[in-house]
Amino acid sequence: MIRENTVKSKLNAREVTIGSVVSIPSSLVAEAMAQAGFDWLFIDMEHGILSLESVHSICQAVNTTSAVPIVRVPWNDPVYVKQVLETGALGVIFPMINSPEEAQLAVQSTRFPPDGIRGIGGQRAMGFGAWFQEYLEIANDLMLVVCQIEHIKAVERIDSILSVPGVDVAFIGANDLSASMGLRGQREHPSVRDAMRRVEEAARKAGVVMGCAEPGADQAKGRIAAGYRFVCVGHDAGILNSSARNIVSQLRG
């Protein structure tokens, strides 16, 4: 049966959703992360070392839980989008969206005609044909489109980017944003914070959900208090490494 996109439903109901990043090419690790209770998992093909086959097996594992699989594609390319959506992903995170034209391409890549340019296949997303017609009728509304705002060029065009119909989430990439401003690694610099506030104000005006990535729960709580509702906390490799280092530190301390 076709899964409901519970994340999109929660966001439409103005609820906060939390997730984490999957970067390790292991369905077992992904399933363990999903069993923790996250609303969604952000399967990373941009910076992770994940192949399409890894994404497929990870989506299978995540779909055994209540978490929703969302894939970050390597680039805003309809070919990548078409392939990852066939795996059963219910949303796509698009890196480095810097113009309304790029945002429009992102949205269209997730939609079947006449609303978009997604090609029609018969793979896992539609039960290998078992629910072909039903999927065609509802898939466009199921997909969550997350545009990463991570360059000062995007900030300068933010109102026009967020006015594109179908953009669900404006996800600030503070590290890349700071680098584009000549302030690499200084995500709390006043100029970077001002740029982030410009995005926040534009999102509120456009009725678009704000998203962000934070290293830990304390930082994430601060973003939630500030109105962010699509909040990513940590990533699988980092959580594993941090937990392991904590154990070693306690035993050798």
FENHUTA-V941417 format. One line per field, one symbol per residue. ss: DSSP state (2 for helix, 1 for strand, 0 for the rest). phi: phi as a letter, one per 20 degrees, with the letter a starting at -180 (. if undefined). psi: psi as a letter, one per 20 degrees, with the letter a starting at -180 (. if undefined). A space follows every 10 residues. Layout:
BEGIN
ss=???
phi=???
psi=???
END
This chain:
BEGIN
ss=0000022222 2200001111 1100002222 2222000001 1111000000 0222222222 2200000111 1100000222 2222220000 1111000002 2222222220 0100000100 0002222220 0222222222 2201111110 0222220222 2200000011 1102222222 0000000002 2222222222 2222220011 1111002222 2222200001 1111122222 2222222222 220
phi=.fffefffff ffemeeccbb edcefbffff ffffffoffb cdeeefdfde efffgffffg fffecefeec deffafcgff fgfffffofd acddfledbf fffffgfffe dfgeebcffe dceggdmlof cgfffgfdfg fffedddedb bfffffdfff ffeffofecd dfefffffff emcgndfefg fffffffffg fffffemdfe caccfbffff fffffeofcc decmbgffff ffffffffff fdf
psi=qpqqnhghgg hhjkqpqqar poipmphggg ggghiijqhq pnooigirlp rhhggghghg ghiiaiqppp poqhrmphgg ggghhhijqj rppoqlojrh hhhgggghhi pqqjibjpqo akbhhkkkih lgggghhigh hhppooppok qhhgghjhgh giippiohpo opnhghghhi jklpimijqh hghgghhggg ghgghikpqp qrpqhrhghh hghghijpjn ppoarghggg gggghggggh hi.
END
